Amino acid sequence: MADGARFCGSCGQPQGPGGATVTGVVVDPLDYTIQGDNLQVARIRLKPGQELYAEAGRMVYKTANVQWDTRMSGASFGEKIVGAFRRAVTGESLFVTYFRTDSPGEVGFAGAYPGRIQVFELKPGQSILAQRDAFVVAESSVQFNIALVKRLGAGFFGGEGFILEKFTGPGAVFIHAGGDFVEFDLGPGQTLQVDSGCIVALEESVDYDIQFVGGIKMALFGGEGLFLATLTGPGHVVIQSMTLQKMRRELAPWRRGGDEEKGLGALRGIFDSNE
């Protein structure tokens, strides 16, 4: 167990003096509610001894008795540098803010743009993969890491890039994405085709690949771009109805760009050397 760790990353047991796990101690589940519609706030009621870490700038409010401290994650200097690198490549800030209290208190968090907040209650050793910039807040027992997509095509054309955020339990993790969410529980071999960039989160057991849209006419005039993300079960999948890139494009239609191009515009960037 790493120095300074409060929980075992495998079993979730709290750590006692000298690095030994404290057996027979029941860790209370996190008490929270998600309030709002498309500008949601996660209201978390902390009990003494519970601790959270959050993406910088995600806190909306806190009661005065909740203590906070901004620092790099990790016990040693090397772990702090590695942790900062992981967060940088996923688009998150280098520093995280920790919250804890010695008496009952409350703290609220929200995303950076209109959308939804999804909570995953992870069991010891259970992992979830999420899109970049999705992280909001998690219990201190949740490990934050990076994951690479397994196929080059998915990295180049899947809309999520090569880097995904990986969270491993035990504990609760809150992520945020745009629009509304639709969830699927895919069975073994069951396949779902998703517009590129609309994947919010998926379990590690789900196979993620990219697929060329039907034919040339569909690719050029279908208005859905050239590629679709293909998700094959088993596992849980969360997709979003609105990406940040789509929102920017619709709010500023005179500007080109985004996570996809419509119709013949999909080929424009290939031949335009000025972009």
C-alpha positions as CSV (number, residue, x, y, z in Angstrom):
1,M,0.0,0.0,0.0
2,A,1.4,3.4,-1.0
3,D,2.5,5.8,1.8
4,G,-0.3,8.2,2.8
5,A,-3.1,6.1,1.3
6,R,-6.2,6.0,3.4
7,F,-7.8,3.0,1.7
8,C,-6.6,-0.2,0.1
9,G,-7.0,0.0,-3.6
10,S,-8.1,-3.7,-3.9
11,C,-10.5,-4.3,-1.0
12,G,-11.4,-0.8,0.1
13,Q,-10.6,-1.3,3.7
14,P,-9.4,1.8,5.6
15,Q,-5.7,2.0,6.5
16,G,-4.6,2.0,10.1
17,P,-1.3,3.0,11.7
18,G,1.8,1.6,10.0
19,G,0.0,0.9,6.8
20,A,-2.1,-2.0,8.1
21,T,-5.7,-2.2,7.0
22,V,-8.4,-1.9,9.7
23,T,-10.6,-4.9,9.5
24,G,-14.2,-5.0,10.6
25,V,-14.7,-1.2,10.0
26,V,-17.8,-0.3,8.1
27,V,-17.3,2.6,5.7
28,D,-20.6,4.5,5.4
29,P,-21.7,5.0,1.8
30,L,-21.7,8.5,0.4
31,D,-24.9,10.4,1.0
32,Y,-25.7,12.5,-2.1
33,T,-28.5,13.8,-4.4
34,I,-28.4,15.2,-7.9
35,Q,-30.5,18.3,-8.2
36,G,-31.6,20.1,-11.3
37,D,-32.3,19.3,-15.0
38,N,-29.7,20.3,-17.6
39,L,-27.6,22.4,-15.2
40,Q,-27.3,19.9,-12.5
41,V,-25.6,20.1,-9.1
42,A,-24.3,17.2,-7.1
43,R,-25.1,17.8,-3.4
44,I,-22.9,15.6,-1.2
45,R,-23.4,15.4,2.5
46,L,-20.1,14.5,4.2
47,K,-19.8,12.6,7.4
48,P,-16.8,12.8,9.7
49,G,-13.8,11.0,8.2
50,Q,-15.1,11.0,4.6
51,E,-13.0,12.7,2.0
52,L,-13.5,13.7,-1.6
53,Y,-11.2,15.0,-4.4
54,A,-12.6,17.1,-7.2
55,E,-11.5,18.7,-10.4
56,A,-10.4,22.3,-9.8
57,G,-13.2,24.8,-10.4
58,R,-16.1,22.3,-10.0
59,M,-17.2,23.3,-6.5
60,V,-20.3,25.4,-6.3
61,Y,-20.7,25.8,-2.5
62,K,-19.7,24.3,0.8
63,T,-20.7,24.6,4.4
64,A,-18.1,26.5,6.5
65,N,-17.0,23.4,8.5
66,V,-15.9,21.6,5.4
67,Q,-12.1,21.9,5.0
68,W,-10.5,22.0,1.6
69,D,-7.0,21.9,0.3
70,T,-5.7,22.1,-3.3
71,R,-2.7,19.9,-4.1
72,M,-1.3,17.4,-6.5
73,S,-2.5,13.8,-5.9
74,G,0.1,11.2,-4.7
75,A,2.1,10.6,-1.6
76,S,5.7,10.9,-3.0
77,F,7.1,13.5,-5.4
78,G,7.3,10.9,-8.1
79,E,3.6,10.0,-7.7
80,K,2.7,13.7,-7.8
81,I,4.5,14.1,-11.1
82,V,3.0,11.0,-12.6
83,G,-0.4,12.0,-11.4
84,A,0.0,15.5,-12.9
85,F,1.0,14.0,-16.2
86,R,-2.1,11.7,-16.2
87,R,-4.4,14.5,-15.6
88,A,-2.7,16.8,-18.2
89,V,-3.2,14.2,-21.0
90,T,-6.9,13.8,-20.1
91,G,-7.5,17.5,-20.3
92,E,-7.9,18.0,-16.5
93,S,-6.1,20.5,-14.4
94,L,-2.8,19.6,-12.7
95,F,-4.2,20.2,-9.2
96,V,-7.1,18.6,-7.5
97,T,-9.0,19.9,-4.5
98,Y,-9.6,17.7,-1.5
99,F,-12.6,18.1,0.9
100,R,-13.1,16.6,4.3
101,T,-14.8,17.5,7.6
102,D,-14.8,16.6,11.3
103,S,-18.5,17.2,11.6
104,P,-21.4,16.7,9.3
105,G,-21.2,19.1,6.3
106,E,-22.3,19.6,2.7
107,V,-20.5,20.5,-0.5
108,G,-21.9,21.0,-4.0
109,F,-20.4,20.4,-7.4
110,A,-21.4,21.1,-11.0
111,G,-20.1,20.7,-14.6
112,A,-18.6,23.5,-16.7
113,Y,-21.4,23.6,-19.3
114,P,-25.1,22.5,-19.6
115,G,-25.5,18.7,-19.3
116,R,-26.0,15.9,-16.9
117,I,-24.1,14.3,-13.9
118,Q,-23.8,10.6,-13.7
119,V,-22.7,8.7,-10.6
120,F,-21.0,5.3,-10.7
121,E,-20.8,3.3,-7.4
122,L,-17.7,1.2,-8.1
123,K,-17.0,-2.0,-6.2
124,P,-13.4,-2.9,-5.2
125,G,-11.4,-3.4,-8.4
126,Q,-14.3,-2.4,-10.6
127,S,-13.3,0.2,-13.3
128,I,-15.2,2.5,-15.6
129,L,-13.8,4.4,-18.7
130,A,-15.0,7.9,-19.4
131,Q,-14.4,10.6,-22.0
132,R,-11.8,13.2,-21.5
133,D,-12.8,16.2,-19.3
134,A,-15.7,14.2,-17.8
135,F,-14.4,14.0,-14.2
136,V,-16.1,16.1,-11.5
137,V,-15.5,14.6,-8.1
138,A,-14.9,11.2,-6.4
139,E,-14.3,9.6,-3.1
140,S,-10.6,9.5,-2.1
141,S,-10.7,5.7,-2.3
142,V,-11.3,5.9,-6.1
143,Q,-8.1,5.7,-8.2
144,F,-7.8,8.1,-11.2
145,N,-5.8,6.8,-14.2
146,I,-5.6,7.0,-17.9
147,A,-6.5,4.3,-20.5
148,L,-5.5,4.1,-24.1
149,V,-7.9,3.0,-26.8
150,K,-7.0,-0.4,-28.2
151,R,-7.3,0.4,-31.9
152,L,-5.7,3.2,-34.0
153,G,-8.9,3.8,-36.0
154,A,-10.9,4.4,-32.8
155,G,-8.2,6.9,-31.7
156,F,-8.1,8.8,-34.9
157,F,-11.8,8.9,-35.9
158,G,-13.8,7.9,-32.8
159,G,-14.3,11.4,-31.5
160,E,-12.8,10.5,-28.1
161,G,-9.2,10.6,-29.0
162,F,-6.6,8.0,-27.9
163,I,-6.8,8.9,-24.2
164,L,-9.7,8.0,-21.9
165,E,-10.1,8.5,-18.2
166,K,-10.2,5.4,-16.0
167,F,-11.6,5.2,-12.5
168,T,-11.2,2.2,-10.3
169,G,-13.2,1.5,-7.1
170,P,-14.1,1.2,-4.4
171,G,-16.2,4.3,-4.1
172,A,-18.4,6.7,-5.9
173,V,-17.2,8.8,-8.9
174,F,-19.2,11.7,-10.5
175,I,-18.8,12.5,-14.2
176,H,-20.3,15.2,-16.4
177,A,-21.2,15.5,-20.1
178,G,-23.5,17.5,-22.3
179,G,-27.2,17.1,-23.1
180,D,-29.1,14.2,-21.8
181,F,-27.9,10.6,-21.2
182,V,-29.1,7.3,-22.6
183,E,-27.9,4.1,-20.9
184,F,-27.5,0.6,-22.4
185,D,-26.7,-2.8,-20.9
186,L,-25.2,-4.7,-23.9
187,G,-25.2,-8.5,-23.9
188,P,-22.3,-10.6,-25.1
189,G,-21.8,-9.9,-28.8
190,Q,-24.6,-7.2,-28.9
191,T,-23.4,-4.2,-30.9
192,L,-24.4,-0.5,-30.7
193,Q,-23.4,2.1,-33.3
194,V,-23.0,5.6,-31.9
195,D,-22.3,9.0,-33.5
196,S,-18.6,9.8,-33.0
197,G,-17.9,11.8,-29.9
198,C,-21.2,10.9,-28.1
199,I,-19.8,8.2,-25.8
200,V,-19.8,9.3,-22.2
201,A,-18.6,6.2,-20.4
202,L,-18.3,2.4,-20.8
203,E,-17.2,-0.6,-18.8
204,E,-13.8,-2.1,-19.6
205,S,-15.5,-5.3,-20.9
206,V,-17.1,-3.3,-23.8
207,D,-15.1,-3.5,-27.1
208,Y,-14.7,0.0,-28.7
209,D,-14.0,0.3,-32.4
210,I,-14.7,2.6,-35.3
211,Q,-16.6,1.8,-38.5
212,F,-16.9,3.5,-41.9
213,V,-20.4,4.7,-42.7
214,G,-22.3,2.4,-45.2
215,G,-21.4,3.8,-48.6
216,I,-20.0,6.8,-50.4
217,K,-23.4,8.4,-50.9
218,M,-24.2,8.0,-47.2
219,A,-20.8,9.4,-46.2
220,L,-21.0,12.4,-48.5
221,F,-24.7,13.3,-48.1
222,G,-26.0,11.6,-45.0
223,G,-25.0,14.4,-42.7
224,E,-23.7,12.1,-39.9
225,G,-20.0,12.2,-40.8
226,L,-17.8,9.5,-42.2
227,F,-17.4,7.3,-39.2
228,L,-19.5,5.7,-36.4
229,A,-18.2,4.3,-33.1
230,T,-19.1,0.7,-32.6
231,L,-19.6,-0.7,-29.1
232,T,-19.8,-4.5,-28.6
233,G,-20.9,-6.0,-25.3
234,P,-21.0,-7.3,-22.7
235,G,-21.1,-4.2,-20.5
236,H,-22.7,-1.0,-19.5
237,V,-22.6,2.1,-21.9
238,V,-23.7,5.7,-21.4
239,I,-24.0,8.0,-24.4
240,Q,-24.9,11.7,-24.6
241,S,-27.3,13.6,-26.8
242,M,-25.2,16.8,-27.1
243,T,-21.4,17.1,-27.3
244,L,-19.6,20.3,-26.4
245,Q,-18.3,20.5,-30.0
246,K,-21.8,20.3,-31.4
247,M,-23.0,23.0,-29.0
248,R,-20.2,25.3,-30.0
249,R,-21.0,24.8,-33.7
250,E,-24.7,25.4,-33.4
251,L,-24.1,28.6,-31.3
252,A,-21.6,29.9,-33.9
253,P,-22.8,28.4,-37.2
254,W,-20.5,30.7,-39.2
255,R,-17.5,28.9,-37.8
256,R,-16.4,25.6,-39.1
257,G,-15.2,22.7,-37.0
258,G,-16.4,20.4,-34.3
259,D,-16.4,16.6,-33.8
260,E,-18.0,16.0,-37.2
261,E,-18.6,17.7,-40.5
262,K,-21.9,17.6,-42.4
263,G,-22.3,16.3,-45.9
264,L,-19.6,17.2,-48.4
265,G,-18.0,19.4,-45.7
266,A,-16.6,16.1,-44.3
267,L,-14.1,16.0,-47.1
268,R,-13.2,19.7,-47.0
269,G,-10.7,19.5,-44.2
270,I,-8.8,16.7,-46.0
271,F,-7.9,19.0,-48.9
272,D,-7.8,22.3,-47.2
273,S,-4.2,23.0,-46.1
274,N,-5.1,26.2,-44.3
275,E,-6.8,24.4,-41.4
